[in-house]
Amino acid sequence: MERTLNWNDFFEAALQDKAAASGLRVQGGQVDTADSSWIDFGSNDYLGLRKHPQVLGTSRLLSPLGSGASPVLSGHTSIHQEVEKLLAALSGSSRSMVFSSGFSCNTGVIAALAQAEDLILSDQLNHASLIDGSRLSKAKVHIYRHLDVESVAMYLRQHRHEFRKCLLVTESVFSMDGDIAPLTELSTVCEKYDCGLVVDEAHATGIYGPKGGGLTEELSLQEKVLCKLGTLSKAIGSVGGFVSGSKSCVHYLINHCRSYIFSTAPSPSVMHGVLAALKLLPGMEQERLKLRSASRQLRAELEQQGWQCSAQDLLATATDPDSPIIPVVVGSAERALHLSRQLLQEKIHVPAIRPPTVPEGSCRLRLSLSVRHTQRDFAKLISVMARITDA
Ligand SMILES: Cc1ncc(COP(=O)(O)O)c(C=O)c1O
């Protein structure tokens, strides 16, 4: 019989392996948020709505903290309905439903949409929540090369007939690369092969589109997607997730999505803050433009200093990104940690991103920009980046 393993020995051995491979993760804590001299490039509060007075004012315990039950029991209240109405309008869809987190929304929705006889095409760099949802679904999962529409078309041409339903799952702005999916081309291929397009707009909501509806709004593709996934925890500045789609799609999900049915509905108090943020979103065009222009400027300055601001395997056809996520790809986990520590010494927080979040050898400093950053913050970052070293 195999030697039995004591739990503590298992934990310690796993932690040692992890430390040796890519360094251990730690919980937040490195930035003193009360000290305003810190510059934080680690938060996804792109539009500064997390601390917006109108958002804070409305969310302060106007209603119960907890919803008390699943949305399919008594947890779904009028404030959830109001939020869902605005999210549906923002997505150009008939209906939306809200979840307590973007992660639980993604895993639950993908798992509910596909079954064992189905096919899921998934971009190589999709977020963990999309990967886990695909695995939970029991469908055949084909992972395609990042952004590669040609390889998607070829796979569908050869294999579409072997499956009952087919789903293509992609982020619109990729969370660790800040680059942009070729959604127009993907939607054409999906239409041709009767494949439902599911787009995760976690990092595009609020940033792209005339009303902040994301890249699907910017590219007028809202009617082409089967459903759109999003989070309330990034540009919307709160916490939670959502899916938008047709009436029948959302009705189906209310009845089949396990992470929705078997989980308590989001906090009504939080939903008040979300509602206030959603009302502000369409009027934030100046902020969107400012953020995208700051992204272009910072990328150009970092590249001038010799930093590599995209992963090496980007296709030549990829769109020039102007999203608020800038990856500074530095190679090894050790190097990324070393550079991040030097920035911390200068009171600049830029997280070092390592496997399994990104592929081995493409560790990076991930800069998240916010409209709250000033030109002075960028100037300080650029001047420190010019002098940090590998030694
Ligand atoms: C692309 C993407 N989808 C989904 C999520 C999950 O969202 P949440 O943090 O709201 O659970 C994230 C979060 O990092 C993400 O980057």
The ligand as a Gaussian input file, in Angstrom:
#p B3LYP/6-31G(d) Opt

LIG

0 1
 C      -11.545000      38.406000     -17.082000
 C      -12.089000      38.217000     -15.712000
 N      -13.270000      37.614000     -15.575000
 C      -13.811000      37.422000     -14.359000
 C      -13.176000      37.837000     -13.211000
 C      -13.797000      37.563000     -11.866000
 O      -14.430000      38.701000     -11.408000
 P      -14.624000      38.990000      -9.843000
 O      -13.335000      39.524000      -9.334000
 O      -15.734000      39.959000      -9.807000
 O      -14.981000      37.691000      -9.188000
 C      -11.952000      38.478000     -13.304000
 C      -11.298000      38.936000     -12.056000
 O      -10.155000      39.112000     -11.908000
 C      -11.389000      38.679000     -14.589000
 O      -10.207000      39.275000     -14.732000

